[in-house]
Amino acid sequence: MSDQHACLVPNCSQKPYAPAGTGAACKEHFLDFLKWRRKKGAQMFSKYAAMTMPERDVVASEWVKTVKVE
């Protein structure tokens, strides 16, 4: 996990909770990331576990584009 002091989602200032690629997401966004991956298909969990960190970063950045911060 990188040395981030805030969630990787832009405009979110919550403290990091869990890794999302080489970045980290706050608890709320991490749970959203898991739901998003589940919607992409059951195989996404197995696939994600086998991915390298650069490949995970691509998935995480794809997810960040779908997040709306209120």
CHARMM-style PDB file with segment names, atoms N, HN, CA, C and O in Angstrom:
ATOM      1  N   MET     1       0.853  -1.175   0.000  1.00  0.00      PROA
ATOM      2  CA  MET     1       0.000   0.000   0.000  1.00  0.00      PROA
ATOM      3  C   MET     1       0.892   1.228   0.000  1.00  0.00      PROA
ATOM      4  O   MET     1       1.931   1.238   0.660  1.00  0.00      PROA
ATOM      5  N   SER     2       0.510   2.239  -0.714  1.00  0.00      PROA
ATOM      6  HN  SER     2      -0.334   2.231  -1.250  1.00  0.00      PROA
ATOM      7  CA  SER     2       1.327   3.443  -0.805  1.00  0.00      PROA
ATOM      8  C   SER     2       1.217   4.250   0.485  1.00  0.00      PROA
ATOM      9  O   SER     2       0.378   3.966   1.340  1.00  0.00      PROA
ATOM     10  N   ASP     3       2.059   5.239   0.610  1.00  0.00      PROA
ATOM     11  HN  ASP     3       2.740   5.470  -0.085  1.00  0.00      PROA
ATOM     12  CA  ASP     3       2.094   6.069   1.807  1.00  0.00      PROA
ATOM     13  C   ASP     3       1.122   7.237   1.658  1.00  0.00      PROA
ATOM     14  O   ASP     3       1.523   8.395   1.774  1.00  0.00      PROA
ATOM     15  N   GLN     4      -0.129   6.947   1.408  1.00  0.00      PROA
ATOM     16  HN  GLN     4      -0.455   6.006   1.314  1.00  0.00      PROA
ATOM     17  CA  GLN     4      -1.138   7.998   1.255  1.00  0.00      PROA
ATOM     18  C   GLN     4      -1.749   8.321   2.604  1.00  0.00      PROA
ATOM     19  O   GLN     4      -1.849   7.461   3.479  1.00  0.00      PROA
ATOM     20  N   HSD     5      -2.156   9.576   2.761  1.00  0.00      PROA
ATOM     21  HN  HSD     5      -2.074  10.275   2.050  1.00  0.00      PROA
ATOM     22  CA  HSD     5      -2.774  10.005   4.012  1.00  0.00      PROA
ATOM     23  C   HSD     5      -4.254  10.288   3.826  1.00  0.00      PROA
ATOM     24  O   HSD     5      -4.917  10.745   4.757  1.00  0.00      PROA
ATOM     25  N   ALA     6      -4.775  10.025   2.650  1.00  0.00      PROA
ATOM     26  HN  ALA     6      -4.236   9.653   1.894  1.00  0.00      PROA
ATOM     27  CA  ALA     6      -6.190  10.230   2.363  1.00  0.00      PROA
ATOM     28  C   ALA     6      -6.643   9.200   1.339  1.00  0.00      PROA
ATOM     29  O   ALA     6      -5.833   8.562   0.666  1.00  0.00      PROA
ATOM     30  N   CYS     7      -7.922   9.061   1.244  1.00  0.00      PROA
ATOM     31  HN  CYS     7      -8.580   9.579   1.790  1.00  0.00      PROA
ATOM     32  CA  CYS     7      -8.541   8.142   0.290  1.00  0.00      PROA
ATOM     33  C   CYS     7      -8.105   8.502  -1.137  1.00  0.00      PROA
ATOM     34  O   CYS     7      -7.888   9.675  -1.441  1.00  0.00      PROA
ATOM     35  N   LEU     8      -7.978   7.504  -2.001  1.00  0.00      PROA
ATOM     36  HN  LEU     8      -8.154   6.551  -1.754  1.00  0.00      PROA
ATOM     37  CA  LEU     8      -7.543   7.772  -3.381  1.00  0.00      PROA
ATOM     38  C   LEU     8      -8.625   8.418  -4.239  1.00  0.00      PROA
ATOM     39  O   LEU     8      -8.342   8.874  -5.347  1.00  0.00      PROA
ATOM     40  N   VAL     9      -9.854   8.462  -3.745  1.00  0.00      PROA
ATOM     41  HN  VAL     9     -10.084   8.092  -2.845  1.00  0.00      PROA
ATOM     42  CA  VAL     9     -10.947   9.114  -4.477  1.00  0.00      PROA
ATOM     43  C   VAL     9     -10.789  10.631  -4.335  1.00  0.00      PROA
ATOM     44  O   VAL     9     -10.695  11.138  -3.217  1.00  0.00      PROA
ATOM     45  N   PRO    10     -10.761  11.354  -5.449  1.00  0.00      PROA
ATOM     46  CA  PRO    10     -10.623  12.815  -5.377  1.00  0.00      PROA
ATOM     47  C   PRO    10     -11.700  13.448  -4.494  1.00  0.00      PROA
ATOM     48  O   PRO    10     -12.858  13.030  -4.507  1.00  0.00      PROA
ATOM     49  N   ASN    11     -11.299  14.454  -3.733  1.00  0.00      PROA
ATOM     50  HN  ASN    11     -10.358  14.793  -3.722  1.00  0.00      PROA
ATOM     51  CA  ASN    11     -12.174  15.215  -2.840  1.00  0.00      PROA
ATOM     52  C   ASN    11     -12.681  14.423  -1.639  1.00  0.00      PROA
ATOM     53  O   ASN    11     -13.613  14.868  -0.969  1.00  0.00      PROA
ATOM     54  N   CYS    12     -12.105  13.280  -1.354  1.00  0.00      PROA
ATOM     55  HN  CYS    12     -11.348  12.918  -1.898  1.00  0.00      PROA
ATOM     56  CA  CYS    12     -12.460  12.513  -0.156  1.00  0.00      PROA
ATOM     57  C   CYS    12     -11.284  12.638   0.803  1.00  0.00      PROA
ATOM     58  O   CYS    12     -10.158  12.280   0.460  1.00  0.00      PROA
ATOM     59  N   SER    13     -11.540  13.140   1.988  1.00  0.00      PROA
ATOM     60  HN  SER    13     -12.455  13.431   2.267  1.00  0.00      PROA
ATOM     61  CA  SER    13     -10.457  13.372   2.948  1.00  0.00      PROA
ATOM     62  C   SER    13     -10.433  12.349   4.081  1.00  0.00      PROA
ATOM     63  O   SER    13      -9.729  12.538   5.073  1.00  0.00      PROA
ATOM     64  N   GLN    14     -11.188  11.285   3.940  1.00  0.00      PROA
ATOM     65  HN  GLN    14     -11.760  11.132   3.134  1.00  0.00      PROA
ATOM     66  CA  GLN    14     -11.203  10.250   4.976  1.00  0.00      PROA
ATOM     67  C   GLN    14      -9.864   9.514   4.995  1.00  0.00      PROA
ATOM     68  O   GLN    14      -9.158   9.450   3.989  1.00  0.00      PROA
ATOM     69  N   LYS    15      -9.534   8.963   6.155  1.00  0.00      PROA
ATOM     70  HN  LYS    15     -10.107   9.015   6.973  1.00  0.00      PROA
ATOM     71  CA  LYS    15      -8.259   8.246   6.258  1.00  0.00      PROA
ATOM     72  C   LYS    15      -8.339   6.899   5.546  1.00  0.00      PROA
ATOM     73  O   LYS    15      -9.412   6.303   5.461  1.00  0.00      PROA
ATOM     74  N   PRO    16      -7.219   6.426   5.042  1.00  0.00      PROA
ATOM     75  CA  PRO    16      -7.185   5.141   4.331  1.00  0.00      PROA
ATOM     76  C   PRO    16      -7.621   3.988   5.233  1.00  0.00      PROA
ATOM     77  O   PRO    16      -7.345   3.977   6.433  1.00  0.00      PROA
ATOM     78  N   TYR    17      -8.297   3.038   4.639  1.00  0.00      PROA
ATOM     79  HN  TYR    17      -8.521   3.048   3.665  1.00  0.00      PROA
ATOM     80  CA  TYR    17      -8.807   1.879   5.375  1.00  0.00      PROA
ATOM     81  C   TYR    17      -8.240   0.586   4.810  1.00  0.00      PROA
ATOM     82  O   TYR    17      -7.814  -0.291   5.562  1.00  0.00      PROA
ATOM     83  N   ALA    18      -8.232   0.466   3.489  1.00  0.00      PROA
ATOM     84  HN  ALA    18      -8.578   1.178   2.878  1.00  0.00      PROA
ATOM     85  CA  ALA    18      -7.776  -0.770   2.843  1.00  0.00      PROA
ATOM     86  C   ALA    18      -7.199  -0.456   1.463  1.00  0.00      PROA
ATOM     87  O   ALA    18      -7.525   0.571   0.866  1.00  0.00      PROA
ATOM     88  N   PRO    19      -6.335  -1.351   0.959  1.00  0.00      PROA
ATOM     89  CA  PRO    19      -5.721  -1.109  -0.348  1.00  0.00      PROA
ATOM     90  C   PRO    19      -6.686  -1.245  -1.519  1.00  0.00      PROA
ATOM     91  O   PRO    19      -7.617  -2.051  -1.505  1.00  0.00      PROA
ATOM     92  N   ALA    20      -6.429  -0.438  -2.514  1.00  0.00      PROA
ATOM     93  HN  ALA    20      -5.672   0.216  -2.525  1.00  0.00      PROA
ATOM     94  CA  ALA    20      -7.136  -0.515  -3.794  1.00  0.00      PROA
ATOM     95  C   ALA    20      -6.062  -0.278  -4.846  1.00  0.00      PROA
ATOM     96  O   ALA    20      -5.752   0.866  -5.179  1.00  0.00      PROA
ATOM     97  N   GLY    21      -5.507  -1.336  -5.357  1.00  0.00      PROA
ATOM     98  HN  GLY    21      -5.759  -2.266  -5.087  1.00  0.00      PROA
ATOM     99  CA  GLY    21      -4.335  -1.207  -6.214  1.00  0.00      PROA
ATOM    100  C   GLY    21      -3.158  -0.835  -5.329  1.00  0.00      PROA
ATOM    101  O   GLY    21      -2.997  -1.403  -4.249  1.00  0.00      PROA
ATOM    102  N   THR    22      -2.325   0.115  -5.768  1.00  0.00      PROA
ATOM    103  HN  THR    22      -2.455   0.577  -6.645  1.00  0.00      PROA
ATOM    104  CA  THR    22      -1.223   0.566  -4.916  1.00  0.00      PROA
ATOM    105  C   THR    22      -1.655   1.738  -4.052  1.00  0.00      PROA
ATOM    106  O   THR    22      -0.882   2.217  -3.223  1.00  0.00      PROA
ATOM    107  N   GLY    23      -2.884   2.203  -4.239  1.00  0.00      PROA
ATOM    108  HN  GLY    23      -3.512   1.813  -4.913  1.00  0.00      PROA
ATOM    109  CA  GLY    23      -3.434   3.263  -3.417  1.00  0.00      PROA
ATOM    110  C   GLY    23      -4.236   2.678  -2.277  1.00  0.00      PROA
ATOM    111  O   GLY    23      -4.191   1.474  -2.024  1.00  0.00      PROA
ATOM    112  N   ALA    24      -4.975   3.541  -1.588  1.00  0.00      PROA
ATOM    113  HN  ALA    24      -5.012   4.519  -1.794  1.00  0.00      PROA
ATOM    114  CA  ALA    24      -5.813   3.080  -0.488  1.00  0.00      PROA
ATOM    115  C   ALA    24      -7.130   3.843  -0.512  1.00  0.00      PROA
ATOM    116  O   ALA    24      -7.182   5.008  -0.905  1.00  0.00      PROA
ATOM    117  N   ALA    25      -8.178   3.177  -0.090  1.00  0.00      PROA
ATOM    118  HN  ALA    25      -8.136   2.231   0.230  1.00  0.00      PROA
ATOM    119  CA  ALA    25      -9.506   3.788  -0.061  1.00  0.00      PROA
ATOM    120  C   ALA    25     -10.012   3.832   1.373  1.00  0.00      PROA
ATOM    121  O   ALA    25      -9.664   2.976   2.186  1.00  0.00      PROA
ATOM    122  N   CYS    26     -10.829   4.827   1.679  1.00  0.00      PROA
ATOM    123  HN  CYS    26     -11.111   5.522   1.018  1.00  0.00      PROA
ATOM    124  CA  CYS    26     -11.455   4.884   2.995  1.00  0.00      PROA
ATOM    125  C   CYS    26     -12.462   3.731   3.086  1.00  0.00      PROA
ATOM    126  O   CYS    26     -12.756   3.073   2.087  1.00  0.00      PROA
ATOM    127  N   LYS    27     -12.979   3.498   4.283  1.00  0.00      PROA
ATOM    128  HN  LYS    27     -12.740   4.032   5.094  1.00  0.00      PROA
ATOM    129  CA  LYS    27     -13.865   2.350   4.480  1.00  0.00      PROA
ATOM    130  C   LYS    27     -15.082   2.400   3.556  1.00  0.00      PROA
ATOM    131  O   LYS    27     -15.428   1.397   2.931  1.00  0.00      PROA
ATOM    132  N   GLU    28     -15.729   3.557   3.467  1.00  0.00      PROA
ATOM    133  HN  GLU    28     -15.448   4.372   3.975  1.00  0.00      PROA
ATOM    134  CA  GLU    28     -16.921   3.699   2.625  1.00  0.00      PROA
ATOM    135  C   GLU    28     -16.611   3.405   1.162  1.00  0.00      PROA
ATOM    136  O   GLU    28     -17.347   2.667   0.506  1.00  0.00      PROA
ATOM    137  N   HSD    29     -15.526   3.978   0.650  1.00  0.00      PROA
ATOM    138  HN  HSD    29     -14.929   4.577   1.183  1.00  0.00      PROA
ATOM    139  CA  HSD    29     -15.182   3.773  -0.753  1.00  0.00      PROA
ATOM    140  C   HSD    29     -14.631   2.371  -1.009  1.00  0.00      PROA
ATOM    141  O   HSD    29     -14.837   1.823  -2.092  1.00  0.00      PROA
ATOM    142  N   PHE    30     -13.936   1.781  -0.036  1.00  0.00      PROA
ATOM    143  HN  PHE    30     -13.769   2.226   0.844  1.00  0.00      PROA
ATOM    144  CA  PHE    30     -13.457   0.415  -0.210  1.00  0.00      PROA
ATOM    145  C   PHE    30     -14.630  -0.550  -0.355  1.00  0.00      PROA
ATOM    146  O   PHE    30     -14.604  -1.441  -1.204  1.00  0.00      PROA
ATOM    147  N   LEU    31     -15.662  -0.374   0.478  1.00  0.00      PROA
ATOM    148  HN  LEU    31     -15.683   0.350   1.168  1.00  0.00      PROA
ATOM    149  CA  LEU    31     -16.849  -1.227   0.371  1.00  0.00      PROA
ATOM    150  C   LEU    31     -17.544  -1.008  -0.975  1.00  0.00      PROA
ATOM    151  O   LEU    31     -18.067  -1.952  -1.567  1.00  0.00      PROA
ATOM    152  N   ASP    32     -17.549   0.226  -1.450  1.00  0.00      PROA
ATOM    153  HN  ASP    32     -17.124   0.993  -0.968  1.00  0.00      PROA
ATOM    154  CA  ASP    32     -18.112   0.533  -2.764  1.00  0.00      PROA
ATOM    155  C   ASP    32     -17.290  -0.141  -3.864  1.00  0.00      PROA
ATOM    156  O   ASP    32     -17.844  -0.638  -4.844  1.00  0.00      PROA
ATOM    157  N   PHE    33     -15.962  -0.154  -3.694  1.00  0.00      PROA
ATOM    158  HN  PHE    33     -15.512   0.250  -2.898  1.00  0.00      PROA
ATOM    159  CA  PHE    33     -15.062  -0.805  -4.650  1.00  0.00      PROA
ATOM    160  C   PHE    33     -15.373  -2.304  -4.722  1.00  0.00      PROA
ATOM    161  O   PHE    33     -15.413  -2.881  -5.809  1.00  0.00      PROA
ATOM    162  N   LEU    34     -15.590  -2.926  -3.568  1.00  0.00      PROA
ATOM    163  HN  LEU    34     -15.558  -2.457  -2.685  1.00  0.00      PROA
ATOM    164  CA  LEU    34     -15.938  -4.354  -3.543  1.00  0.00      PROA
ATOM    165  C   LEU    34     -17.269  -4.613  -4.250  1.00  0.00      PROA
ATOM    166  O   LEU    34     -17.394  -5.568  -5.017  1.00  0.00      PROA
ATOM    167  N   LYS    35     -18.259  -3.760  -3.989  1.00  0.00      PROA
ATOM    168  HN  LYS    35     -18.157  -2.985  -3.366  1.00  0.00      PROA
ATOM    169  CA  LYS    35     -19.570  -3.912  -4.654  1.00  0.00      PROA
ATOM    170  C   LYS    35     -19.425  -3.750  -6.162  1.00  0.00      PROA
ATOM    171  O   LYS    35     -20.021  -4.504  -6.931  1.00  0.00      PROA
ATOM    172  N   TRP    36     -18.641  -2.777  -6.583  1.00  0.00      PROA
ATOM    173  HN  TRP    36     -18.157  -2.165  -5.959  1.00  0.00      PROA
ATOM    174  CA  TRP    36     -18.415  -2.526  -8.014  1.00  0.00      PROA
ATOM    175  C   TRP    36     -17.777  -3.744  -8.669  1.00  0.00      PROA
ATOM    176  O   TRP    36     -18.186  -4.160  -9.753  1.00  0.00      PROA
ATOM    177  N   ARG    37     -16.766  -4.318  -8.000  1.00  0.00      PROA
ATOM    178  HN  ARG    37     -16.435  -3.981  -7.119  1.00  0.00      PROA
ATOM    179  CA  ARG    37     -16.118  -5.516  -8.546  1.00  0.00      PROA
ATOM    180  C   ARG    37     -17.097  -6.680  -8.606  1.00  0.00      PROA
ATOM    181  O   ARG    37     -17.078  -7.452  -9.565  1.00  0.00      PROA
ATOM    182  N   ARG    38     -17.950  -6.819  -7.601  1.00  0.00      PROA
ATOM    183  HN  ARG    38     -17.966  -6.193  -6.822  1.00  0.00      PROA
ATOM    184  CA  ARG    38     -18.942  -7.912  -7.592  1.00  0.00      PROA
ATOM    185  C   ARG    38     -19.908  -7.761  -8.774  1.00  0.00      PROA
ATOM    186  O   ARG    38     -20.292  -8.751  -9.397  1.00  0.00      PROA
ATOM    187  N   LYS    39     -20.294  -6.523  -9.077  1.00  0.00      PROA
ATOM    188  HN  LYS    39     -19.982  -5.719  -8.571  1.00  0.00      PROA
ATOM    189  CA  LYS    39     -21.202  -6.275 -10.206  1.00  0.00      PROA
ATOM    190  C   LYS    39     -20.542  -6.614 -11.543  1.00  0.00      PROA
ATOM    191  O   LYS    39     -21.224  -6.927 -12.519  1.00  0.00      PROA
ATOM    192  N   LYS    40     -19.207  -6.548 -11.578  1.00  0.00      PROA
ATOM    193  HN  LYS    40     -18.653  -6.293 -10.786  1.00  0.00      PROA
ATOM    194  CA  LYS    40     -18.480  -6.869 -12.814  1.00  0.00      PROA
ATOM    195  C   LYS    40     -18.460  -8.371 -13.077  1.00  0.00      PROA
ATOM    196  O   LYS    40     -18.083  -8.801 -14.166  1.00  0.00      PROA
ATOM    197  N   GLY    41     -18.861  -9.170 -12.096  1.00  0.00      PROA
ATOM    198  HN  GLY    41     -19.167  -8.820 -11.211  1.00  0.00      PROA
ATOM    199  CA  GLY    41     -18.910 -10.620 -12.280  1.00  0.00      PROA
ATOM    200  C   GLY    41     -18.174 -11.358 -11.182  1.00  0.00      PROA
ATOM    201  O   GLY    41     -17.220 -10.842 -10.600  1.00  0.00      PROA
ATOM    202  N   ALA    42     -18.622 -12.559 -10.907  1.00  0.00      PROA
ATOM    203  HN  ALA    42     -19.397 -12.978 -11.380  1.00  0.00      PROA
ATOM    204  CA  ALA    42     -18.027 -13.371  -9.845  1.00  0.00      PROA
ATOM    205  C   ALA    42     -16.552 -13.665 -10.113  1.00  0.00      PROA
ATOM    206  O   ALA    42     -15.761 -13.777  -9.176  1.00  0.00      PROA
ATOM    207  N   GLN    43     -16.183 -13.789 -11.374  1.00  0.00      PROA
ATOM    208  HN  GLN    43     -16.825 -13.698 -12.135  1.00  0.00      PROA
ATOM    209  CA  GLN    43     -14.795 -14.091 -11.720  1.00  0.00      PROA
ATOM    210  C   GLN    43     -13.854 -12.936 -11.381  1.00  0.00      PROA
ATOM    211  O   GLN    43     -12.647 -13.139 -11.248  1.00  0.00      PROA
ATOM    212  N   MET    44     -14.400 -11.727 -11.240  1.00  0.00      PROA
ATOM    213  HN  MET    44     -15.381 -11.562 -11.348  1.00  0.00      PROA
ATOM    214  CA  MET    44     -13.565 -10.559 -10.977  1.00  0.00      PROA
ATOM    215  C   MET    44     -12.768 -10.722  -9.683  1.00  0.00      PROA
ATOM    216  O   MET    44     -11.630 -10.257  -9.614  1.00  0.00      PROA
ATOM    217  N   PHE    45     -13.325 -11.367  -8.661  1.00  0.00      PROA
ATOM    218  HN  PHE    45     -14.249 -11.745  -8.718  1.00  0.00      PROA
ATOM    219  CA  PHE    45     -12.599 -11.542  -7.411  1.00  0.00      PROA
ATOM    220  C   PHE    45     -11.391 -12.453  -7.600  1.00  0.00      PROA
ATOM    221  O   PHE    45     -10.307 -12.146  -7.104  1.00  0.00      PROA
ATOM    222  N   SER    46     -11.558 -13.554  -8.301  1.00  0.00      PROA
ATOM    223  HN  SER    46     -12.438 -13.803  -8.704  1.00  0.00      PROA
ATOM    224  CA  SER    46     -10.439 -14.468  -8.560  1.00  0.00      PROA
ATOM    225  C   SER    46      -9.406 -13.810  -9.462  1.00  0.00      PROA
ATOM    226  O   SER    46      -8.200 -13.920  -9.241  1.00  0.00      PROA
ATOM    227  N   LYS    47      -9.905 -13.127 -10.479  1.00  0.00      PROA
ATOM    228  HN  LYS    47     -10.885 -13.038 -10.658  1.00  0.00      PROA
ATOM    229  CA  LYS    47      -9.036 -12.438 -11.423  1.00  0.00      PROA
ATOM    230  C   LYS    47      -8.209 -11.363 -10.724  1.00  0.00      PROA
ATOM    231  O   LYS    47      -7.002 -11.258 -10.940  1.00  0.00      PROA
ATOM    232  N   TYR    48      -8.872 -10.563  -9.882  1.00  0.00      PROA
ATOM    233  HN  TYR    48      -9.853 -10.648  -9.707  1.00  0.00      PROA
ATOM    234  CA  TYR    48      -8.216  -9.460  -9.180  1.00  0.00      PROA
ATOM    235  C   TYR    48      -7.126  -9.992  -8.253  1.00  0.00      PROA
ATOM    236  O   TYR    48      -6.055  -9.394  -8.152  1.00  0.00      PROA
ATOM    237  N   ALA    49      -7.386 -11.103  -7.581  1.00  0.00      PROA
ATOM    238  HN  ALA    49      -8.256 -11.589  -7.663  1.00  0.00      PROA
ATOM    239  CA  ALA    49      -6.407 -11.694  -6.664  1.00  0.00      PROA
ATOM    240  C   ALA    49      -5.146 -12.140  -7.402  1.00  0.00      PROA
ATOM    241  O   ALA    49      -4.055 -12.125  -6.831  1.00  0.00      PROA
ATOM    242  N   ALA    50      -5.288 -12.530  -8.650  1.00  0.00      PROA
ATOM    243  HN  ALA    50      -6.173 -12.542  -9.114  1.00  0.00      PROA
ATOM    244  CA  ALA    50      -4.152 -13.007  -9.432  1.00  0.00      PROA
ATOM    245  C   ALA    50      -3.430 -11.893 -10.193  1.00  0.00      PROA
ATOM    246  O   ALA    50      -2.394 -12.140 -10.811  1.00  0.00      PROA
ATOM    247  N   MET    51      -3.963 -10.680 -10.154  1.00  0.00      PROA
ATOM    248  HN  MET    51      -4.804 -10.479  -9.652  1.00  0.00      PROA
ATOM    249  CA  MET    51      -3.372  -9.562 -10.898  1.00  0.00      PROA
ATOM    250  C   MET    51      -2.126  -9.012 -10.220  1.00  0.00      PROA
ATOM    251  O   MET    51      -1.963  -9.110  -9.003  1.00  0.00      PROA
ATOM    252  N   THR    52      -1.246  -8.428 -11.038  1.00  0.00      PROA
ATOM    253  HN  THR    52      -1.378  -8.348 -12.026  1.00  0.00      PROA
ATOM    254  CA  THR    52      -0.087  -7.712 -10.504  1.00  0.00      PROA
ATOM    255  C   THR    52      -0.573  -6.341 -10.031  1.00  0.00      PROA
ATOM    256  O   THR    52      -1.682  -5.927 -10.367  1.00  0.00      PROA
ATOM    257  N   MET    53       0.241  -5.647  -9.264  1.00  0.00      PROA
ATOM    258  HN  MET    53       1.143  -5.984  -8.992  1.00  0.00      PROA
ATOM    259  CA  MET    53      -0.160  -4.330  -8.762  1.00  0.00      PROA
ATOM    260  C   MET    53      -0.443  -3.331  -9.880  1.00  0.00      PROA
ATOM    261  O   MET    53      -1.426  -2.596  -9.781  1.00  0.00      PROA
ATOM    262  N   PRO    54       0.365  -3.267 -10.936  1.00  0.00      PROA
ATOM    263  CA  PRO    54       0.029  -2.343 -12.030  1.00  0.00      PROA
ATOM    264  C   PRO    54      -1.331  -2.673 -12.664  1.00  0.00      PROA
ATOM    265  O   PRO    54      -2.073  -1.768 -13.044  1.00  0.00      PROA
ATOM    266  N   GLU    55      -1.653  -3.962 -12.776  1.00  0.00      PROA
ATOM    267  HN  GLU    55      -1.049  -4.697 -12.467  1.00  0.00      PROA
ATOM    268  CA  GLU    55      -2.956  -4.356 -13.330  1.00  0.00      PROA
ATOM    269  C   GLU    55      -4.080  -3.963 -12.370  1.00  0.00      PROA
ATOM    270  O   GLU    55      -5.152  -3.542 -12.805  1.00  0.00      PROA
ATOM    271  N   ARG    56      -3.835  -4.101 -11.073  1.00  0.00      PROA
ATOM    272  HN  ARG    56      -2.964  -4.444 -10.720  1.00  0.00      PROA
ATOM    273  CA  ARG    56      -4.842  -3.692 -10.079  1.00  0.00      PROA
ATOM    274  C   ARG    56      -5.065  -2.184 -10.117  1.00  0.00      PROA
ATOM    275  O   ARG    56      -6.185  -1.709  -9.931  1.00  0.00      PROA
ATOM    276  N   ASP    57      -3.978  -1.429 -10.363  1.00  0.00      PROA
ATOM    277  HN  ASP    57      -3.068  -1.816 -10.514  1.00  0.00      PROA
ATOM    278  CA  ASP    57      -4.102   0.029 -10.462  1.00  0.00      PROA
ATOM    279  C   ASP    57      -5.034   0.423 -11.600  1.00  0.00      PROA
ATOM    280  O   ASP    57      -5.803   1.376 -11.471  1.00  0.00      PROA
ATOM    281  N   VAL    58      -4.972  -0.297 -12.706  1.00  0.00      PROA
ATOM    282  HN  VAL    58      -4.348  -1.071 -12.811  1.00  0.00      PROA
ATOM    283  CA  VAL    58      -5.850  -0.020 -13.842  1.00  0.00      PROA
ATOM    284  C   VAL    58      -7.310  -0.241 -13.431  1.00  0.00      PROA
ATOM    285  O   VAL    58      -8.178   0.572 -13.746  1.00  0.00      PROA
ATOM    286  N   VAL    59      -7.570  -1.331 -12.735  1.00  0.00      PROA
ATOM    287  HN  VAL    59      -6.865  -1.992 -12.478  1.00  0.00      PROA
ATOM    288  CA  VAL    59      -8.931  -1.634 -12.267  1.00  0.00      PROA
ATOM    289  C   VAL    59      -9.384  -0.563 -11.279  1.00  0.00      PROA
ATOM    290  O   VAL    59     -10.513  -0.080 -11.368  1.00  0.00      PROA
ATOM    291  N   ALA    60      -8.519  -0.186 -10.338  1.00  0.00      PROA
ATOM    292  HN  ALA    60      -7.602  -0.577 -10.265  1.00  0.00      PROA
ATOM    293  CA  ALA    60      -8.865   0.831  -9.346  1.00  0.00      PROA
ATOM    294  C   ALA    60      -9.136   2.181 -10.005  1.00  0.00      PROA
ATOM    295  O   ALA    60     -10.074   2.876  -9.616  1.00  0.00      PROA
ATOM    296  N   SER    61      -8.329   2.562 -10.999  1.00  0.00      PROA
ATOM    297  HN  SER    61      -7.567   1.997 -11.315  1.00  0.00      PROA
ATOM    298  CA  SER    61      -8.552   3.846 -11.666  1.00  0.00      PROA
ATOM    299  C   SER    61      -9.834   3.831 -12.491  1.00  0.00      PROA
ATOM    300  O   SER    61     -10.507   4.853 -12.620  1.00  0.00      PROA
ATOM    301  N   GLU    62     -10.168   2.676 -13.046  1.00  0.00      PROA
ATOM    302  HN  GLU    62      -9.621   1.845 -12.942  1.00  0.00      PROA
ATOM    303  CA  GLU    62     -11.437   2.519 -13.771  1.00  0.00      PROA
ATOM    304  C   GLU    62     -12.608   2.724 -12.799  1.00  0.00      PROA
ATOM    305  O   GLU    62     -13.604   3.364 -13.137  1.00  0.00      PROA
ATOM    306  N   TRP    63     -12.471   2.174 -11.595  1.00  0.00      PROA
ATOM    307  HN  TRP    63     -11.662   1.654 -11.320  1.00  0.00      PROA
ATOM    308  CA  TRP    63     -13.522   2.311 -10.573  1.00  0.00      PROA
ATOM    309  C   TRP    63     -13.630   3.763 -10.091  1.00  0.00      PROA
ATOM    310  O   TRP    63     -14.735   4.281  -9.922  1.00  0.00      PROA
ATOM    311  N   VAL    64     -12.475   4.425  -9.868  1.00  0.00      PROA
ATOM    312  HN  VAL    64     -11.578   4.005 -10.004  1.00  0.00      PROA
ATOM    313  CA  VAL    64     -12.485   5.814  -9.366  1.00  0.00      PROA
ATOM    314  C   VAL    64     -13.286   6.712 -10.307  1.00  0.00      PROA
ATOM    315  O   VAL    64     -13.957   7.636  -9.848  1.00  0.00      PROA
ATOM    316  N   LYS    65     -13.228   6.456 -11.609  1.00  0.00      PROA
ATOM    317  HN  LYS    65     -12.683   5.705 -11.982  1.00  0.00      PROA
ATOM    318  CA  LYS    65     -13.974   7.259 -12.589  1.00  0.00      PROA
ATOM    319  C   LYS    65     -15.484   7.156 -12.384  1.00  0.00      PROA
ATOM    320  O   LYS    65     -16.223   8.049 -12.798  1.00  0.00      PROA
ATOM    321  N   THR    66     -15.954   6.073 -11.747  1.00  0.00      PROA
ATOM    322  HN  THR    66     -15.353   5.348 -11.410  1.00  0.00      PROA
ATOM    323  CA  THR    66     -17.388   5.877 -11.552  1.00  0.00      PROA
ATOM    324  C   THR    66     -17.891   6.446 -10.224  1.00  0.00      PROA
ATOM    325  O   THR    66     -19.099   6.504  -9.994  1.00  0.00      PROA
ATOM    326  N   VAL    67     -16.972   6.868  -9.349  1.00  0.00      PROA
ATOM    327  HN  VAL    67     -15.990   6.821  -9.536  1.00  0.00      PROA
ATOM    328  CA  VAL    67     -17.342   7.323  -8.003  1.00  0.00      PROA
ATOM    329  C   VAL    67     -17.761   8.785  -8.036  1.00  0.00      PROA
ATOM    330  O   VAL    67     -17.117   9.622  -8.669  1.00  0.00      PROA
ATOM    331  N   LYS    68     -18.844   9.070  -7.345  1.00  0.00      PROA
ATOM    332  HN  LYS    68     -19.367   8.391  -6.831  1.00  0.00      PROA
ATOM    333  CA  LYS    68     -19.314  10.443  -7.209  1.00  0.00      PROA
ATOM    334  C   LYS    68     -19.217  10.812  -5.722  1.00  0.00      PROA
ATOM    335  O   LYS    68     -19.849  10.170  -4.883  1.00  0.00      PROA
ATOM    336  N   VAL    69     -18.430  11.843  -5.397  1.00  0.00      PROA
ATOM    337  HN  VAL    69     -17.917  12.364  -6.078  1.00  0.00      PROA
ATOM    338  CA  VAL    69     -18.269  12.269  -4.012  1.00  0.00      PROA
ATOM    339  C   VAL    69     -19.291  13.354  -3.730  1.00  0.00      PROA
ATOM    340  O   VAL    69     -19.399  14.341  -4.457  1.00  0.00      PROA
ATOM    341  N   GLU    70     -20.033  13.144  -2.661  1.00  0.00      PROA
ATOM    342  HN  GLU    70     -19.945  12.341  -2.071  1.00  0.00      PROA
ATOM    343  CA  GLU    70     -21.067  14.133  -2.303  1.00  0.00      PROA
ATOM    344  C   GLU    70     -20.593  15.030  -1.187  1.00  0.00      PROA
ATOM    345  OT1 GLU    70     -21.327  15.919  -0.756  1.00  0.00      PROA
TER     346      GLU     70
END
